[in-house]
Amino acid sequence: MKRFAVILAAGQGTRMKSKLYKVLHPILGRPMIQYVLEALAPSNVEKLVTIVGHGAEKVSEEVGNKSEFVIQEEQLGTAHAVIQAKDILSEENGTTIVVCGDTPLITKETFESLFKYHEQTASKATVLTTAFDDPTGYGRVIRNHDGDVSRIVEHKDANEEELTINEINTGTYCFDNKALFEALEKVDNDNAQGEYYLPDVIEILKKENEKISAYLMTDQEESIGINDRVALAEAEAIMKRRINKSHLQNGVTITDIENTYIGPNVEIEQDVIIYPGSIINGNTTIKSDAIIGPNSEINNSVIGEASIIKQSVIFDSKVGKQVNIGPFAHIRPETNIGNDVKIGNFVELKKSSLGNDTKVSHLTYLGDADIGENVNVGCGSITVNYDGVNKNTTTIESNAFIGCNSNLIAPVTIKEGAYIAAGSTINKDVPKESLAIARARQENKEGYASKITKKN
């Protein structure tokens, strides 16, 4: 049976109190709508339609070619939103799932189970439900003696007996596609808000004696819809625990799961240790036996086997095996660090490559640098890479030694095995195995200090 999906993403989200469109608010670095798309993908949906309104262009940019888009010019309710997909879906035969773009916690397993249950029961509609200990404020799902849905009643309209029911409507549905669009034509807006509501489709189908089912999901946390910053924070906490738990089960040690933040696209191999305060996001891969943290931030990077990253920041870079970085190092984009390298405290690297066994121990900036193997870069050294217009490259070949407080004014090349004397400013290439000294000659003025003291 063919499957289709409609994602409702047209609401402005005024309760978020933000310039950012609601479904684009991030959870662990990823917009919430992306979680919905990813969870739907394994169910092999043939056509996916996203209903957009406010911020349509930005949502379309984020979702890209994963979906078709229809604009809901006026937000007149959920049924009004779904019927916007009429031109794309109404002639199709199959099952259509309708899900809100602000429900990022529903898992792929739940979506697939909902699809299968709907199809196996040959229902015209199936409501995704869950049970709350305190369902106050939620619409109750009333079942008949066969276990099918008799009706959905809002909290304010429920009688005393109905209020004792704790099974609630999550706002996610599967429909027979043809039945959905036929019923949508019959929905009216005869209510206090003057809007067209999707649950009215259930009532219409029930009056036509169609089979309406409910699929009860056991994890009520999945049902959270994000309407404000409080719910956003709750959802992020749930997603964080969910992701951290999966890594723990795969052989990663996370010493404090409540204070470790790992994004959904991060891959971590066995026997990695992650200490508190670490934030790992983007398409990051961490190889086995690495140690991360405490208080490190890594984004879109590869960390090699048995490397140690302490209290440092790494973005869009690659780190080799058995590398020791930090504390307080900043590895900026397009940096490639070889194996057995030492990057010490208060070192900044940008768009540079470092060969194996190189050491940059402290208080150094290397930008636009190509550095060979077994190079020692002394404290306070700088590649002067920017002339005010262009970024220029510094090349330091293998086995070179850069003395403390050296300024290497690019473009310049330090040949293999060359030495740079401490305190030098180098603006010419240095030949192989040479010593370069570029500093003022020292001159001592005997007795001069005493003259200064007498004046004071």
URPESUL-V979370 format. One record per residue. N is the residue number from 1. RES is the residue in one letter. PHI is phi in whole degrees, 0 to 359 (* if undefined). OMEGA is omega in degrees with one decimal (NA if undefined). NEAR is the number of other C-alpha atoms within 8 Angstrom. Layout:
n->{N	N}
res->{RES	RES}
phi->{PHI	PHI}
omega->{OMEGA	OMEGA}
near->{NEAR	NEAR}
This chain:
n->{1	2	3	4	5	6	7	8	9	10	11	12	13	14	15	16	17	18	19	20	21	22	23	24	25	26	27	28	29	30	31	32	33	34	35	36	37	38	39	40	41	42	43	44	45	46	47	48	49	50	51	52	53	54	55	56	57	58	59	60	61	62	63	64	65	66	67	68	69	70	71	72	73	74	75	76	77	78	79	80	81	82	83	84	85	86	87	88	89	90	91	92	93	94	95	96	97	98	99	100	101	102	103	104	105	106	107	108	109	110	111	112	113	114	115	116	117	118	119	120	121	122	123	124	125	126	127	128	129	130	131	132	133	134	135	136	137	138	139	140	141	142	143	144	145	146	147	148	149	150	151	152	153	154	155	156	157	158	159	160	161	162	163	164	165	166	167	168	169	170	171	172	173	174	175	176	177	178	179	180	181	182	183	184	185	186	187	188	189	190	191	192	193	194	195	196	197	198	199	200	201	202	203	204	205	206	207	208	209	210	211	212	213	214	215	216	217	218	219	220	221	222	223	224	225	226	227	228	229	230	231	232	233	234	235	236	237	238	239	240	241	242	243	244	245	246	247	248	249	250	251	252	253	254	255	256	257	258	259	260	261	262	263	264	265	266	267	268	269	270	271	272	273	274	275	276	277	278	279	280	281	282	283	284	285	286	287	288	289	290	291	292	293	294	295	296	297	298	299	300	301	302	303	304	305	306	307	308	309	310	311	312	313	314	315	316	317	318	319	320	321	322	323	324	325	326	327	328	329	330	331	332	333	334	335	336	337	338	339	340	341	342	343	344	345	346	347	348	349	350	351	352	353	354	355	356	357	358	359	360	361	362	363	364	365	366	367	368	369	370	371	372	373	374	375	376	377	378	379	380	381	382	383	384	385	386	387	388	389	390	391	392	393	394	395	396	397	398	399	400	401	402	403	404	405	406	407	408	409	410	411	412	413	414	415	416	417	418	419	420	421	422	423	424	425	426	427	428	429	430	431	432	433	434	435	436	437	438	439	440	441	442	443	444	445	446	447	448	449	450	451	452	453	454	455	456}
res->{M	K	R	F	A	V	I	L	A	A	G	Q	G	T	R	M	K	S	K	L	Y	K	V	L	H	P	I	L	G	R	P	M	I	Q	Y	V	L	E	A	L	A	P	S	N	V	E	K	L	V	T	I	V	G	H	G	A	E	K	V	S	E	E	V	G	N	K	S	E	F	V	I	Q	E	E	Q	L	G	T	A	H	A	V	I	Q	A	K	D	I	L	S	E	E	N	G	T	T	I	V	V	C	G	D	T	P	L	I	T	K	E	T	F	E	S	L	F	K	Y	H	E	Q	T	A	S	K	A	T	V	L	T	T	A	F	D	D	P	T	G	Y	G	R	V	I	R	N	H	D	G	D	V	S	R	I	V	E	H	K	D	A	N	E	E	E	L	T	I	N	E	I	N	T	G	T	Y	C	F	D	N	K	A	L	F	E	A	L	E	K	V	D	N	D	N	A	Q	G	E	Y	Y	L	P	D	V	I	E	I	L	K	K	E	N	E	K	I	S	A	Y	L	M	T	D	Q	E	E	S	I	G	I	N	D	R	V	A	L	A	E	A	E	A	I	M	K	R	R	I	N	K	S	H	L	Q	N	G	V	T	I	T	D	I	E	N	T	Y	I	G	P	N	V	E	I	E	Q	D	V	I	I	Y	P	G	S	I	I	N	G	N	T	T	I	K	S	D	A	I	I	G	P	N	S	E	I	N	N	S	V	I	G	E	A	S	I	I	K	Q	S	V	I	F	D	S	K	V	G	K	Q	V	N	I	G	P	F	A	H	I	R	P	E	T	N	I	G	N	D	V	K	I	G	N	F	V	E	L	K	K	S	S	L	G	N	D	T	K	V	S	H	L	T	Y	L	G	D	A	D	I	G	E	N	V	N	V	G	C	G	S	I	T	V	N	Y	D	G	V	N	K	N	T	T	T	I	E	S	N	A	F	I	G	C	N	S	N	L	I	A	P	V	T	I	K	E	G	A	Y	I	A	A	G	S	T	I	N	K	D	V	P	K	E	S	L	A	I	A	R	A	R	Q	E	N	K	E	G	Y	A	S	K	I	T	K	K	N}
phi->{*	291	234	225	215	236	255	272	218	259	292	286	74	298	289	288	51	210	286	281	301	307	288	263	296	277	238	52	86	236	304	300	295	294	295	295	299	294	290	281	305	294	276	56	288	280	228	236	240	254	271	242	215	297	69	304	296	291	294	299	296	291	283	66	276	286	211	270	230	227	268	264	298	243	270	246	111	291	294	297	294	295	291	296	273	304	296	270	245	298	268	277	255	151	249	243	263	244	221	277	287	254	240	283	268	291	272	297	295	292	300	294	295	296	303	296	297	300	288	290	272	53	275	277	209	226	264	279	237	211	243	248	298	236	272	308	93	260	290	271	262	260	258	268	295	273	90	281	281	275	191	243	241	291	306	292	259	281	274	299	294	293	293	281	284	250	275	237	277	274	90	248	220	247	228	296	300	297	298	300	286	293	289	301	293	260	286	246	246	279	210	299	271	66	241	256	255	296	302	296	298	300	296	297	295	294	295	269	62	274	281	241	248	224	250	270	268	278	266	293	298	297	278	299	258	260	243	209	291	296	295	298	295	297	295	295	297	294	296	299	296	298	292	298	298	296	290	301	292	264	99	261	266	242	287	214	291	282	237	231	241	237	286	288	261	281	247	229	275	296	66	282	244	238	263	301	81	276	237	236	222	68	271	259	236	240	279	301	69	288	236	242	95	286	57	246	236	229	219	50	223	244	247	284	302	61	276	238	239	249	45	223	239	226	232	49	219	233	242	281	276	51	266	244	238	103	283	64	259	232	256	270	304	65	256	233	252	286	271	57	261	246	242	269	287	57	253	239	240	217	48	229	240	234	283	302	66	279	232	230	279	190	51	222	240	235	238	52	241	244	242	279	270	53	264	250	250	284	302	80	277	221	269	273	263	240	262	99	233	240	266	243	261	254	247	238	281	302	67	283	231	253	290	301	57	262	250	255	271	283	281	205	234	256	287	304	74	285	243	247	292	304	79	272	246	254	234	229	301	250	295	303	55	258	250	251	236	220	207	293	291	288	226	259	255	293	78	293	297	293	296	295	297	296	295	276}
omega->{178.3	179.2	179.8	179.6	172.7	177.0	-179.9	-174.8	-175.4	-177.5	-177.6	-179.0	-175.3	-179.2	174.4	-179.4	-173.5	172.4	-178.3	178.5	-167.0	-173.5	176.6	176.3	-173.9	168.1	-174.7	172.7	-178.7	178.7	-172.6	-178.8	179.3	176.8	178.6	180.0	-178.1	-179.7	179.4	-171.6	-178.2	-179.5	174.1	175.7	-176.6	176.7	178.4	-178.4	176.2	179.0	-176.5	178.2	176.1	179.0	-174.1	-175.5	-178.8	176.9	178.8	178.5	-178.0	-176.6	177.6	-174.2	177.2	-173.0	163.4	-174.6	173.2	-179.4	171.6	-173.3	175.5	178.9	-174.7	176.1	-174.6	177.4	177.0	177.9	-176.6	-176.4	174.8	179.8	-174.6	-175.9	-178.1	-168.0	-165.3	-178.5	-176.9	171.9	179.9	-177.3	176.5	173.7	175.7	-175.8	179.6	179.8	179.3	176.1	-171.4	-174.1	177.4	-173.6	177.0	179.2	179.7	178.2	-178.5	178.4	177.8	177.1	-175.0	-179.7	179.0	-176.6	-178.5	-179.5	-179.7	-179.4	173.0	176.0	175.5	-178.9	172.7	-175.8	170.8	-178.3	177.0	172.8	176.1	-175.5	-176.9	177.0	-178.0	174.5	-178.3	176.2	-178.1	-179.6	174.5	-175.5	177.7	-178.1	176.4	-179.7	174.7	176.1	172.7	-176.5	178.4	-176.4	-175.7	-179.3	-174.4	174.8	-174.3	179.4	-179.6	178.6	178.5	179.4	-178.6	176.1	-173.5	177.5	-178.8	-177.7	174.7	-173.5	162.5	179.8	158.6	-169.4	-179.5	179.9	179.3	-173.9	173.5	-179.8	179.7	178.7	-176.3	-179.8	176.2	-178.7	-179.4	178.6	-173.4	-177.8	-178.5	-177.4	-179.0	-171.4	-179.5	177.7	176.6	176.1	178.3	-179.3	179.9	179.9	179.4	178.4	177.2	177.1	176.2	-179.2	178.3	-177.6	173.9	176.2	-175.3	175.1	-171.2	-177.7	-175.7	179.1	-179.4	-172.9	-174.5	171.8	-172.8	179.1	179.1	-175.7	177.6	178.8	178.1	179.1	178.4	-179.7	179.2	178.4	178.8	-179.8	178.8	179.6	-179.3	-179.2	-179.8	179.0	-179.6	177.6	176.5	-179.8	179.9	172.7	177.0	174.6	174.5	-169.8	179.1	-172.6	-179.2	-177.0	175.0	-172.6	-177.3	-178.1	-174.2	-178.5	-177.0	175.6	-177.8	-179.0	-176.6	174.2	167.6	176.2	179.5	-177.9	-172.4	176.8	-178.8	178.6	-176.2	-171.5	177.5	179.1	-177.6	174.1	177.5	-175.1	-172.5	174.2	174.5	176.4	-176.2	174.7	5.6	171.6	174.5	178.1	-177.4	-177.4	176.6	-175.8	174.8	177.8	-173.7	-176.6	172.4	175.5	-177.3	179.9	-177.0	171.4	-175.4	-177.6	-179.5	-179.4	169.5	-175.5	179.9	-179.1	-176.8	-176.6	172.8	176.3	178.4	-176.5	173.3	4.5	171.9	172.3	179.9	180.0	-174.6	-171.1	175.7	174.1	-178.3	-175.2	-178.9	-176.9	174.2	-179.5	176.0	174.3	-170.9	-173.7	178.4	172.5	176.2	177.3	178.1	175.4	-176.6	173.6	-179.2	-179.5	-177.7	173.0	177.4	-177.8	174.4	-161.2	-175.9	168.6	-173.8	172.0	175.6	178.6	-178.9	-176.1	174.9	-169.9	-176.5	-176.8	174.3	176.0	173.8	178.7	-174.4	-177.4	174.2	-178.9	-175.6	164.8	-176.6	-165.4	-172.5	-179.0	-178.1	178.7	-174.8	170.6	-176.2	-172.4	169.9	177.0	176.6	-175.3	-173.3	174.6	175.0	179.3	-179.3	-177.9	-177.6	175.6	176.4	173.6	179.7	-171.8	-175.3	-0.2	-179.3	179.3	173.1	-173.0	-174.7	174.6	-179.0	177.4	173.7	-179.0	-179.9	176.8	-177.6	169.5	-170.9	177.4	175.7	178.9	179.9	-177.3	179.8	174.4	177.3	172.0	178.1	176.0	-179.4	-179.2	-178.9	178.9	179.4	176.6	-178.9	177.2	-175.3	178.4	-174.9	-177.2	-179.1	177.8	179.1	-178.3	-179.4	179.1	-177.9	NA}
near->{4	8	13	12	12	14	12	15	12	13	10	9	10	6	7	9	7	6	4	6	12	11	11	10	10	8	11	12	8	11	11	15	12	10	11	13	9	9	12	12	9	9	10	7	12	7	9	12	12	12	17	15	14	8	9	10	6	7	12	9	7	6	9	7	5	7	10	9	9	10	10	11	5	5	10	9	10	10	13	13	14	13	9	11	13	9	6	6	8	10	6	7	8	11	14	12	13	12	12	10	12	12	15	13	12	11	8	12	7	9	12	11	8	12	12	8	9	15	9	7	7	7	14	12	13	14	14	15	13	14	11	9	5	5	10	5	7	9	10	16	14	11	10	8	5	5	7	11	12	10	10	11	10	10	11	5	6	11	6	6	7	9	10	6	9	11	11	13	14	9	8	11	11	15	14	13	13	11	10	10	11	8	11	11	6	7	12	6	9	6	6	4	5	8	11	13	12	12	8	9	13	11	9	11	14	12	7	6	6	9	11	15	13	10	10	8	9	6	7	10	7	10	11	10	8	10	11	10	9	6	11	11	8	8	13	10	8	9	11	14	10	8	11	13	8	8	11	10	7	8	10	14	10	12	8	8	9	6	8	15	12	12	13	9	8	12	8	11	12	10	10	16	12	14	14	13	11	15	11	12	16	12	10	15	11	13	14	12	12	15	12	13	15	11	12	14	11	12	12	12	15	12	14	15	12	12	16	12	13	13	13	16	12	13	11	11	14	12	14	15	12	12	16	12	14	13	11	12	15	11	13	14	10	10	14	12	12	14	12	12	15	12	14	15	12	12	15	13	12	12	12	14	12	13	15	12	12	14	11	13	13	12	12	14	11	12	13	13	13	12	13	14	12	12	17	11	12	15	12	11	17	11	14	10	13	9	8	4	5	6	8	10	12	15	11	14	15	13	12	16	12	14	15	12	12	17	12	13	12	12	9	13	11	13	15	12	12	16	12	12	13	10	11	14	10	12	9	6	9	11	9	9	10	9	9	11	8	9	7	4	4	4	4	4	5	5	6	7	7	7	8	8	7	6	5	4}
